[in-house]
Amino acid sequence: MYFAALLARTEDGWEASDTELDDVETLSDLIELAREASVDDDIVVVFIEQEDAWFGVVRVEGEEDPRIYVSDGAAAARSSYGEILTKELLGDDQEDDGTDLDALDLDGTEDGEPDGVDDEDDDGAPAAAGSVPAAPVGDRLVLDDLGLTEKELLALDTDALGTIADALGAAEVLEAVR
């Protein structure tokens, strides 16, 4: 089960609305929803969470490209809405667009592999080329200027959205739509 909400910054603070994802099939659909909620092209933060398995944050400001963070790329990639976000972050199938996921610098390491991840699956077989990392992916500074540092974002696990909303000063408005 998913929970999704939009937080739109206004002159008077944050306004939250429960977000229905039924009509969202692409990242463009999600971004359009966020832009419609925006007041004067100000910041809109979209929260998506799947039963404490993963959460995602999409930040939209005016016509700028969206900034996206996903707490666990592998878990998100196995769900329909998470797949929308991870495809944007990591690209479609590397055979389709030439993206070499093994070469991406997803966590700041030299070769792009997250620390502690080996080259084998749980059964000892070689890991599939282009597999999505079971680690955070995306813009780790997505909320830094709004009160949640990279270190704090990476430390989140359960009730992540509540903690994020609290850091933004929007905990009460988020709770109203939960």
MIDOSE-383777 format. One line per 4 residues: number of its first residue (from 1); for each residue x, y, z of N, C-alpha, C, O. Coordinates in pm, whole numbers, plus 50000, padded with zeros to 5 digits. Example, Ala and Ser with C-alpha at 12.3 -4.5 7.8 and 13.67 -1.06 7.14 Angstrom:
2
1) 51319:49431:50780:51230:49550:50780:51320:49670:50780:51424:49668:50846; 51285:49775:50708:51367:49894:50714:51290:50003:50787:51341:50114:50804 $
***
This chain:
178
1) 50084:49883:50000:50000:50000:50000:50089:50124:50000:50193:50130:50066; 50046:50222:49925:50120:50346:49912:50053:50458:49991:49931:50459:50011; 50137:50552:50034:50088:50679:50084:50159:50784:50001:50280:50778:49981; 50084:50880:49953:50143:50989:49876:50077:51120:49917:49957:51126:49944 $
5) 50158:51224:49923:50106:51356:49957:50189:51462:49885:50306:51441:49852; 50125:51575:49862:50192:51692:49806:50199:51799:49913:50099:51827:49980; 50314:51858:49931:50329:51976:50017:50368:52092:49928:50473:52089:49864; 50285:52193:49924:50313:52312:49844:50343:52428:49936:50267:52457:50028 $
9) 50456:52493:49912:50492:52608:49995:50417:52731:49946:50413:52760:49826; 50359:52803:50041:50286:52925:50010:50342:53037:50098:50432:53015:50178; 50289:53158:50081:50328:53270:50167:50295:53242:50313:50364:53291:50402; 50191:53165:50336:50145:53137:50472:50202:53009:50531:50161:52968:50640 $
13) 50295:52945:50463:50352:52818:50510:50324:52708:50410:50314:52733:50290; 50313:52587:50458:50291:52471:50372:50144:52433:50368:50075:52439:50469; 50098:52393:50251:49965:52337:50234:49983:52195:50185:50058:52170:50091; 49916:52102:50249:49928:51961:50210:49800:51912:50146:49691:51957:50180 $
17) 49816:51820:50054:49700:51752:49997:49735:51606:49975:49846:51572:49933; 49638:51522:50004:49652:51381:49978:49658:51365:49827:49583:51431:49755; 49745:51281:49779:49763:51266:49636:49715:51130:49591:49758:51027:49642; 49626:51130:49496:49575:51005:49438:49666:50968:49321:49677:51043:49224 $
21) 49729:50852:49331:49825:50811:49229:49763:50726:49119:49834:50683:49027; 49634:50700:49125:49570:50612:49027:49593:50656:48883:49608:50571:48795; 49595:50785:48858:49611:50835:48722:49757:50865:48686:49785:50913:48576; 49849:50839:48778:49991:50864:48754:50054:50740:48693:50062:50635:48757 $
25) 50099:50753:48568:50163:50642:48499:50308:50672:48464:50386:50581:48437; 50344:50801:48466:50480:50842:48431:50526:50951:48527:50447:51009:48601; 50655:50977:48524:50708:51087:48604:50646:51219:48557:50621:51308:48639; 50623:51234:48429:50562:51356:48377:50424:51379:48438:50388:51493:48470 $
29) 50347:51271:48456:50215:51283:48520:50230:51334:48663:50154:51420:48707; 50328:51281:48735:50351:51321:48873:50396:51467:48881:50350:51542:48968; 50484:51507:48792:50535:51645:48789:50421:51741:48754:50412:51849:48812; 50336:51702:48662:50221:51786:48626:50130:51807:48746:50082:51918:48770 $
33) 50105:51700:48822:50024:51710:48944:50086:51809:49042:50017:51892:49101; 50218:51800:49058:50289:51890:49150:50281:52034:49103:50257:52125:49183; 50302:52057:48976:50298:52194:48923:50159:52255:48936:50146:52376:48957; 50055:52173:48923:49919:52222:48941:49894:52266:49085:49812:52355:49110 $
37) 49964:52204:49181:49947:52239:49322:50032:52359:49363:50013:52414:49471; 50124:52398:49277:50216:52506:49309:50147:52642:49312:50057:52670:49232; 50192:52724:49404:50145:52862:49414:50260:52950:49367:50367:52950:49428; 50239:53025:49260:50341:53116:49207:50473:53045:49175:50580:53101:49200 $
41) 50465:52923:49121:50584:52846:49085:50680:52824:49203:50800:52809:49183; 50626:52822:49323:50708:52797:49441:50732:52646:49455:50689:52568:49371; 50798:52607:49560:50838:52469:49583:50718:52380:49613:50630:52416:49691; 50717:52263:49551:50622:52157:49583:50705:52032:49610:50793:51997:49531 $
45) 50678:51967:49721:50746:51843:49755:50643:51731:49752:50541:51737:49819; 50672:51629:49673:50585:51512:49662:50648:51401:49745:50766:51369:49728; 50570:51343:49835:50613:51229:49915:50544:51104:49864:50423:51105:49840; 50619:50998:49848:50562:50867:49817:50628:50768:49911:50750:50767:49925 $
49) 50547:50686:49974:50601:50587:50066:50527:50455:50045:50405:50453:50025; 50601:50346:50048:50539:50215:50038:50569:50136:50165:50679:50083:50182; 50471:50129:50253:50473:50048:50376:50611:50033:50439:50653:49921:50467; 50681:50138:50460:50813:50139:50522:50918:50059:50446:51026:50034:50500 $
53) 50890:50018:50321:50990:49948:50240:51084:50049:50175:51205:50025:50163; 51028:50160:50133:51106:50268:50072:51022:50394:50072:50900:50390:50088; 51088:50506:50055:51018:50632:50036:51090:50712:49930:51209:50693:49906; 51016:50800:49867:51073:50887:49767:51028:51030:49788:50918:51055:49838 $
57) 51113:51122:49750:51084:51265:49758:51111:51323:49620:51219:51304:49563; 51013:51393:49568:51030:51463:49440:51007:51610:49468:50902:51649:49519; 51103:51691:49433:51093:51837:49454:51077:51904:49319:51156:51882:49227; 50974:51986:49309:50944:52057:49186:50942:52207:49217:50876:52251:49311 $
61) 51016:52284:49138:51017:52430:49151:50998:52490:49013:51087:52484:48928; 50882:52547:48992:50854:52611:48864:50876:52517:48747:50829:52404:48748; 50948:52564:48648:50974:52484:48528:51108:52412:48533:51148:52349:48435; 51178:52421:48646:51306:52352:48658:51285:52202:48656:51176:52153:48684 $
65) 51391:52129:48622:51384:51984:48626:51358:51940:48770:51410:52001:48863; 51280:51834:48787:51252:51786:48922:51378:51727:48985:51466:51675:48916; 51385:51737:49116:51493:51675:49193:51432:51557:49267:51327:51570:49330; 51498:51442:49259:51439:51317:49309:51537:51246:49402:51658:51242:49377 $
69) 51482:51192:49509:51558:51107:49602:51473:50985:49635:51353:50998:49660; 51534:50868:49634:51467:50743:49670:51554:50674:49775:51674:50659:49757; 51492:50632:49886:51566:50575:49998:51629:50440:49969:51733:50408:50027; 51569:50358:49883:51620:50226:49850:51584:50196:49705:51470:50162:49674 $
73) 51681:50211:49619:51656:50195:49477:51601:50059:49439:51508:50050:49358; 51657:49953:49495:51613:49818:49460:51470:49792:49504:51391:49737:49427; 51436:49830:49625:51299:49810:49674:51201:49893:49592:51093:49845:49557; 51238:50015:49562:51149:50102:49484:51131:50049:49342:51020:50056:49288 $
77) 51236:49998:49283:51228:49949:49145:51133:49831:49130:51086:49803:49020; 51105:49762:49240:51013:49648:49237:50867:49689:49254:50779:49603:49255; 50840:49818:49266:50702:49866:49281:50670:49960:49166:50759:50023:49109; 50543:49969:49133:50506:50046:49014:50544:50194:49024:50600:50249:48930 $
81) 50515:50259:49136:50545:50402:49146:50694:50425:49171:50750:50524:49124; 50757:50336:49244:50901:50347:49265:50978:50328:49136:51082:50391:49115; 50927:50242:49050:50993:50218:48922:50995:50346:48838:51092:50371:48766; 50889:50426:48847:50884:50554:48775:51002:50641:48818:51069:50703:48735 $
85) 51027:50647:48949:51135:50732:49001:51272:50675:48970:51361:50749:48928; 51291:50545:48990:51424:50487:48966:51460:50488:48819:51578:50503:48784; 51362:50473:48731:51392:50482:48587:51443:50621:48553:51534:50636:48471; 51385:50724:48614:51431:50860:48588:51573:50879:48641:51656:50941:48575 $
89) 51601:50825:48759:51732:50842:48820:51841:50760:48752:51953:50807:48734; 51807:50637:48715:51907:50545:48664:51897:50519:48514:51984:50455:48456; 51792:50569:48454:51769:50545:48312:51693:50416:48291:51686:50332:48380; 51636:50402:48174:51567:50278:48138:51671:50169:48122:51790:50190:48147 $
93) 51628:50054:48082:51715:49940:48058:51838:49987:47981:51826:50052:47877; 51956:49953:48032:52077:50004:47971:52093:49965:47825:52163:50034:47751; 52031:49856:47782:52037:49820:47641:51956:49918:47557:51987:49939:47439; 51852:49977:47617:51768:50068:47542:51832:50205:47521:51822:50264:47414 $
97) 51899:50256:47626:51951:50393:47613:52102:50404:47631:52155:50515:47633; 52170:50293:47643:52315:50298:47653:52367:50329:47791:52489:50337:47808; 52283:50347:47891:52328:50378:48026:52395:50257:48087:52337:50148:48089; 52516:50274:48137:52585:50167:48207:52570:50192:48356:52642:50274:48413 $
101) 52476:50122:48419:52447:50146:48560:52567:50118:48649:52581:50179:48754; 52655:50025:48608:52772:49996:48690:52868:50114:48695:52947:50125:48790; 52863:50201:48596:52955:50315:48592:52899:50438:48662:52973:50535:48683; 52771:50438:48699:52712:50554:48764:52770:50573:48903:52791:50475:48975 $
105) 52796:50695:48940:52844:50728:49075:52723:50758:49161:52684:50874:49174; 52664:50654:49221:52540:50670:49295:52562:50709:49440:52472:50763:49504; 52681:50683:49493:52700:50711:49635:52832:50782:49663:52872:50794:49779; 52897:50827:49561:53023:50898:49581:53144:50807:49577:53256:50857:49590 $
109) 53129:50677:49560:53244:50590:49549:53302:50601:49409:53234:50645:49316; 53426:50563:49395:53497:50579:49269:53432:50502:49154:53418:50556:49044; 53393:50377:49179:53343:50296:49069:53192:50292:49059:53138:50223:48973; 53121:50366:49146:52977:50369:49139:52908:50261:49220:52786:50264:49233 $
113) 52983:50165:49274:52922:50059:49355:52909:50107:49499:53006:50157:49555; 52792:50093:49560:52777:50129:49700:52867:50045:49787:52889:49927:49760; 52921:50106:49893:53006:50032:49986:52932:49913:50042:52814:49923:50074; 52999:49799:50053:52939:49682:50113:52858:49598:50017:52802:49496:50058 $
117) 52848:49636:49892:52773:49558:49795:52875:49481:49712:52967:49539:49656; 52857:49345:49706:52951:49267:49628:52893:49239:49489:52783:49283:49456; 52970:49166:49410:52930:49141:49272:52852:49012:49257:52843:48959:49146; 52794:48959:49364:52719:48836:49355:52580:48854:49414:52561:48933:49507 $
121) 52483:48781:49359:52349:48777:49416:52353:48690:49541:52456:48630:49572; 52240:48682:49613:52232:48601:49734:52265:48455:49710:52314:48388:49801; 52241:48404:49590:52267:48263:49561:52408:48239:49511:52440:48127:49470; 52493:48341:49513:52631:48326:49471:52654:48348:49323:52768:48349:49278 $
125) 52547:48366:49247:52560:48390:49104:52605:48533:49082:52579:48620:49165; 52672:48560:48972:52712:48699:48944:52590:48790:48940:52484:48752:48890; 52606:48909:48994:52496:49006:48993:52466:49047:48849:52556:49055:48766; 52340:49073:48822:52300:49112:48687:52356:49249:48654:52354:49340:48738 $
129) 52405:49263:48535:52453:49393:48491:52336:49489:48490:52227:49454:48443; 52357:49607:48541:52250:49706:48540:52150:49690:48653:52044:49753:48651; 52182:49608:48752:52088:49592:48863:52081:49721:48943:52178:49797:48950; 51966:49745:49003:51945:49867:49080:52001:49846:49221:51972:49744:49284 $
133) 52079:49940:49272:52140:49922:49404:52038:49926:49517:51942:50003:49514; 52060:49841:49616:51977:49842:49737:52032:49947:49831:52075:49917:49943; 52030:50069:49786:52088:50183:49857:52016:50309:49810:51946:50307:49709; 52033:50418:49883:51973:50544:49838:52025:50586:49701:52143:50569:49670 $
137) 51936:50640:49620:51973:50692:49489:51910:50829:49469:51803:50858:49524; 51975:50911:49393:51919:51041:49362:51988:51155:49433:52101:51142:49480; 51919:51267:49440:51970:51393:49494:51960:51394:49646:51853:51416:49702; 52072:51371:49711:52074:51365:49857:52063:51502:49923:52044:51512:50044 $
141) 52074:51606:49844:52062:51743:49896:51927:51803:49861:51909:51925:49870; 51833:51719:49821:51702:51764:49773:51629:51853:49874:51553:51941:49834; 51651:51831:50002:51581:51909:50106:51676:51987:50195:51634:52043:50296; 51803:51992:50159:51905:52055:50243:51872:52200:50276:51883:52240:50392 $
145) 51831:52278:50178:51801:52420:50201:51666:52441:50270:51632:52553:50308; 51589:52332:50287:51459:52342:50353:51463:52291:50497:51360:52291:50565; 51580:52248:50543:51593:52209:50684:51629:52064:50711:51638:52025:50827; 51650:51983:50607:51688:51843:50629:51818:51816:50555:51822:51815:50431 $
149) 51924:51795:50631:52057:51776:50571:52069:51639:50506:51987:51550:50530; 52171:51623:50426:52200:51495:50362:52217:51384:50466:52164:51274:50450; 52291:51413:50571:52316:51313:50677:52185:51271:50743:52163:51152:50768; 52098:51367:50770:51968:51336:50831:51880:51255:50735:51811:51162:50777 $
153) 51882:51291:50608:51802:51220:50509:51847:51074:50498:51763:50984:50493; 51976:51052:50493:52029:50916:50480:52004:50831:50604:52003:50708:50595; 51983:50894:50719:51960:50820:50844:51815:50779:50863:51784:50702:50954; 51725:50828:50779:51582:50799:50796:51548:50655:50764:51604:50596:50671 $
157) 51455:50598:50841:51404:50465:50809:51253:50463:50828:51180:50494:50734; 51202:50428:50944:51058:50426:50964:51006:50567:50991:51078:50650:51046; 50883:50592:50953:50818:50722:50963:50904:50834:50905:50913:50944:50960; 50967:50803:50792:51053:50901:50727:50978:51026:50687:51027:51137:50705 $
161) 50858:51009:50632:50784:51125:50584:50745:51217:50698:50745:51339:50681; 50711:51161:50813:50680:51243:50930:50800:51324:50975:50788:51441:51010; 50917:51261:50974:51041:51329:51012:51075:51440:50913:51117:51549:50953; 51059:51411:50786:51085:51511:50683:50990:51630:50699:51033:51745:50698 $
165) 50862:51601:50713:50763:51708:50729:50793:51791:50853:50776:51913:50851; 50837:51727:50961:50872:51799:51082:50989:51894:51056:50988:52009:51101; 51090:51847:50983:51206:51932:50951:51166:52050:50863:51225:52158:50871; 51065:52030:50779:51018:52139:50691:50924:52235:50763:50890:52341:50711 $
169) 50881:52196:50884:50784:52276:50956:50642:52249:50907:50555:52336:50918; 50619:52130:50855:50489:52097:50796:50429:51970:50855:50342:51909:50792; 50471:51930:50972:50426:51803:51031:50274:51803:51052:50208:51703:51024; 50220:51914:51101:50075:51920:51127:49994:51912:50999:49890:51846:50995 $
173) 50039:51978:50894:49964:51974:50769:49973:51836:50703:49877:51792:50639; 50085:51769:50717:50098:51635:50662:50008:51538:50739:49940:51455:50679; 50007:51550:50870:49923:51462:50951:49774:51480:50919:49696:51385:50930; 49736:51599:50879:49597:51625:50845:49552:51544:50724:49433:51513:50712 $
177) 49643:51510:50634:49604:51433:50515:49633:51284:50529:49594:51205:50442; 49700:51246:50636:49731:51103:50656:49612:51027:50697:49621:50906:50717 $
***
